[in-house]
Each structure stands twice: as C-alpha cells, then as structure tokens.
C-alpha cells in the first residue's frame, strides 16, 4: 500500500508539475493598418502571473500585459492620444510554487508563477480611435506588399522552425521605405507563429552601444555580430536597389553560429 501511494504521489507531482509557458500575441495590426499607423516608439514591461493548475490563460495574460504596457506608454509619451499594438507576450518557465503537502518531501503543486515579458508598438491615434496617417510617410510603392510576401515565404521554407530571428537591416536610400520593409518582415515572421523575433528596441540598443553604422549596406560579419549579441540564431538583412524603371528587394538569412547563408530571395516591384 505504501509503495502504491508513493508511486501515485510521484506521478501526480510530475503531471501537475508540467506546465507550458505563456506565449501569445494580441492586438496585432494587419499590413494595411500598419501602413497607415503612426508608430512613435516601443514599450516593454515585466511582471509575474500565477496560473492555477498550471493552465496559463493566454487571453487573460495578454489583457494584463496590454494594461501594463499602456501605463508605461502613457508615462513615456505623456499627453498623447495613444494605444499599444502588436503586443508580444512570453512567459518564463517555473515549477509549481503553491501545492498540497502530503508529508515531507512530497508536494503536489497546484499552480505556478511565470515571469511575463511583454513588448508592444506605441501608435499615435487620431480622433475616433483610428491610426493617423502621418503626412511625412510616402505612399507604398506599387507591388511592394507582394514582393515582401514572396521573399519572406521563400525564406521561411529554409529557416528551421523554433529559431530566434533578428531582422537586422534593409539598406535603402529611402529610410522610411527601409523601415516599412523591416516592419512587414517582422509582421510576417510573427504571424507564422514558428519563430521568436528579437525586439527592435533590443537591436537599437546594441547598435548604439557597439556604434554600428546601419545607414547603408551591412556586412555579413556585422549582421552576424549583432545577431549573436541579441541572442538570435538567425539574422535577416537585405537591400532595396534601383533596377531600371523598377526596384529590387533582396533578402538573405544568415546562420549566426556558422555565418553561412541559409537562404536568399529577390523580387522586383
């Protein structure tokens, strides 16, 4: 009897001790909405979340993250009519912290506390709560959306699922167009739900600290170095160049560990 009880305790402890970390996205804007959104910055926060029976409720955690990110955004951009979008929520793994003691040292854990890291883009809103189209932003070049979709679909076929990706740089004479392409690449990668994406603020901090010049073409060595410092497994870099009467978008994915090119894609628009 004692042996059976011990086995039961061990099995129950293992089953209840197992848990999945929260990983979700919320309030994600589509490509057309992002094209018209006035993104003024990014925010991030960290907090703890308790999960009874080790069942993380992603929707509830996402709502909590949005509320906390909004507080941070209001402090960072005071007096503005703003919202937080493209929220990324990732929980850290912990074993159960609350349980039923069955006599030392056996405990059946009933829940766990996860450390939640949340980031989001801050957009400025016009009246009526819709994204304001900034006057300084040029119209999207015709065919750019399909060019981005084609190159990213081609790359994703050759990038292993589950890796951490940093979109390092898209060199272009038009900085706004370059930023737009990076936004779209990150959006498609996040939407695939097969990868982890390095937050833009993390990459910007590394560039400032290491004094990387990102205004033009970036060497493979520099791209890999940034990826390594950000903890990425794969870096994506590319360029936009004139091609007669059109433009050419060229993208490549590099393995951070080996420096080798995993995939390349090119589209004209």
C-alpha positions in Angstrom: 0.0 0.0 0.0 2.8 2.4 0.9 4.6 1.7 -2.3 1.5 2.3 -4.4 0.8 5.6 -2.6 4.4 6.7 -3.2 4.1 5.9 -6.9 0.8 7.8 -7.1 2.4 10.9 -5.4 5.3 10.8 -7.8 3.1 10.5 -10.9 0.7 13.3 -9.7 3.6 15.6 -8.9 5.1 15.1 -12.3 1.8 15.6 -14.1 0.9 18.7 -12.2 4.4 20.0 -12.2 4.4 20.0 -16.0 3.4 23.3 -17.5 3.6 25.3 -20.6 4.9 28.9 -20.7 2.6 31.6 -21.9 3.5 32.8 -25.4 0.9 34.8 -27.3 0.3 37.8 -29.5 -2.5 40.3 -29.2 -3.9 43.5 -30.7 -1.9 42.8 -33.9 -2.4 45.2 -36.8 -2.6 43.9 -40.3 -0.2 45.1 -43.1 -2.6 47.7 -44.4 -3.3 49.0 -40.8 0.4 49.2 -40.1 1.0 51.1 -43.4 -1.3 53.9 -42.0 -0.2 53.7 -38.4 1.9 56.4 -36.8 4.3 54.3 -34.8 6.0 56.6 -32.3 8.0 54.0 -30.3 8.1 50.8 -28.4 7.5 49.9 -24.8 8.2 46.8 -22.7 7.4 45.6 -19.2 7.9 42.5 -16.9 5.5 41.1 -14.3 4.6 37.9 -12.6 1.4 35.9 -13.3 0.0 33.0 -11.3 -1.6 30.0 -13.1 -3.8 27.7 -11.1 -3.4 24.0 -12.1 -0.6 25.1 -14.4 -3.0 26.2 -17.1 -1.9 29.5 -18.5 -4.8 31.6 -19.7 -3.2 33.4 -22.6 -6.1 35.8 -23.2 -6.2 37.0 -19.6 -2.4 37.4 -19.5 -2.5 39.3 -22.8 -5.1 41.7 -21.4 -3.0 42.2 -18.3 0.1 42.9 -20.4 -1.8 45.4 -22.6 -2.9 47.3 -19.5 0.6 47.4 -18.0 2.1 48.4 -21.4 -0.4 51.2 -21.7 0.7 52.6 -18.3 4.3 52.5 -19.4 3.4 54.2 -22.8 1.4 56.9 -21.0 4.4 57.7 -18.9 6.8 57.6 -21.8 4.6 59.7 -24.2 2.6 61.9 -21.8 -0.4 63.9 -23.1 -0.9 62.0 -26.3 -3.8 60.0 -27.6 -2.0 56.7 -28.0 -2.5 52.9 -28.0 -0.3 49.9 -27.7 -0.4 47.4 -30.6 1.4 44.3 -31.9 1.8 43.1 -28.3 4.2 40.1 -27.8 3.9 38.2 -24.6 6.3 35.5 -23.5 6.4 33.7 -20.1 9.5 32.3 -18.3 9.4 28.7 -17.1 8.9 28.0 -13.4 8.0 24.9 -11.3 4.9 25.0 -9.1 5.0 27.4 -6.2 1.7 26.5 -4.5 0.7 23.0 -3.6 -0.7 20.4 -1.2 1.8 19.0 1.3 1.4 15.2 1.6 4.2 14.9 4.2 7.8 15.9 3.6 9.2 15.9 1.0 6.1 15.2 -1.2 4.1 18.0 -2.6 1.5 18.1 -5.4 2.0 21.5 -6.9 -1.3 23.2 -7.8 0.0 26.2 -9.7 3.0 28.1 -11.0 4.2 31.6 -11.2 5.6 32.7 -14.6 7.7 35.8 -15.3 6.0 37.6 -18.2 7.9 39.7 -20.6 5.7 41.9 -22.8 6.6 44.3 -25.6 4.5 46.4 -27.9 4.5 49.2 -30.5 3.1 52.6 -29.5 0.9 54.3 -32.1 -0.5 57.8 -32.1 -4.2 57.9 -32.6 -6.4 60.5 -34.4 -10.0 61.3 -33.4 -12.2 58.3 -33.4 -9.5 56.0 -32.2 -8.2 55.0 -35.6 -4.5 55.2 -36.6 -3.5 58.6 -38.1 -1.7 58.6 -41.4 1.4 60.7 -41.0 1.8 63.3 -43.7 5.5 62.6 -44.0 5.1 58.9 -44.9 5.2 58.3 -48.7 2.7 56.1 -50.5 3.6 52.5 -50.5 5.3 51.6 -53.9 3.0 49.5 -56.1 3.9 45.9 -55.8 5.9 46.2 -52.6 3.4 44.2 -50.5 3.6 41.2 -52.8 7.4 41.5 -53.1 7.8 41.3 -49.4 5.3 38.4 -49.1 7.1 36.5 -51.8 10.6 36.9 -50.4 9.6 36.1 -46.8 7.7 33.0 -47.9 10.7 31.9 -49.8 13.0 32.4 -46.8 10.7 30.7 -44.3 10.9 27.5 -46.4 14.6 27.3 -45.5 14.7 28.6 -41.9 14.2 26.0 -39.2 11.1 26.3 -37.1 11.6 27.4 -33.5 14.7 29.6 -34.0 15.1 33.2 -32.8 15.4 35.7 -35.6 16.7 39.2 -35.7 15.8 41.4 -38.7 19.0 43.5 -38.7 18.9 45.8 -41.6 17.4 46.6 -45.0 19.7 49.1 -46.8 17.9 51.7 -48.9 18.3 55.3 -49.9 14.8 55.8 -48.6 14.9 55.3 -44.8 11.1 55.2 -44.5 10.8 52.5 -47.1 13.5 50.6 -45.4 11.7 50.8 -42.0 8.5 49.8 -43.7 10.0 46.7 -45.2 11.5 45.7 -41.8 8.1 46.2 -40.1 6.5 43.9 -42.7 9.1 41.2 -42.5 8.8 41.1 -38.7 5.0 41.0 -39.0 5.0 38.0 -41.4 7.6 36.2 -39.2 5.5 36.8 -36.1 2.3 35.8 -37.9 3.9 32.5 -38.9 4.0 31.5 -35.2 7.0 29.4 -35.8 9.8 31.8 -34.7 10.8 34.1 -31.9 11.6 37.7 -33.1 14.2 39.9 -31.4 12.5 43.1 -30.3 13.5 46.2 -32.3 14.5 48.2 -29.2 17.0 45.5 -28.3 18.7 45.7 -31.7 18.7 49.5 -31.5 20.4 49.4 -28.1 23.1 47.0 -29.4 23.7 49.3 -32.4 24.1 52.3 -30.2 26.3 50.5 -27.7 28.6 49.0 -30.3 28.4 52.0 -32.6 27.3 50.0 -35.6 26.6 52.2 -38.6 23.3 50.9 -40.2 22.6 53.6 -42.8 24.0 51.6 -45.7 24.8 48.0 -46.6 25.8 45.9 -43.6 28.4 43.3 -44.0 27.6 39.7 -43.2 30.1 39.8 -40.3 28.4 42.8 -38.7 24.9 41.3 -39.1 26.1 38.1 -37.5 27.8 40.0 -34.7 24.6 41.9 -33.9 22.6 38.7 -34.0 25.0 37.0 -31.6 24.8 39.8 -29.1 21.0 39.8 -29.3 20.8 36.0 -28.7 19.4 35.3 -32.2 20.1 32.1 -34.1 19.4 33.6 -37.5 19.7 37.2 -38.8 18.0 38.7 -41.8 19.5 41.5 -43.8 18.9 42.9 -47.2 18.7 45.9 -49.6 16.4 47.8 -51.9 18.1 48.9 -55.1 17.0 50.6 -58.3 16.6 48.1 -61.2 15.9 50.1 -64.4 12.4 51.5 -64.1 11.6 49.4 -61.0 13.1 48.4 -57.7 14.6 45.2 -56.5 14.2 43.8 -52.9 17.0 41.4 -51.9 16.9 39.5 -48.7 19.2 36.8 -47.1 19.1 34.8 -43.9 22.4 34.0 -42.1 23.1 31.4 -39.5 24.6 33.2 -36.5 26.7 30.2 -35.3 28.3 29.4 -38.7 28.0 32.7 -40.6 26.7 30.7 -43.5 23.8 31.9 -45.8 20.7 29.8 -45.1 18.5 31.3 -47.8 18.3 34.1 -50.3 15.4 35.7 -52.1 14.9 38.5 -54.6 11.9 40.2 -56.0 11.3 43.2 -58.3 8.4 45.6 -57.9 
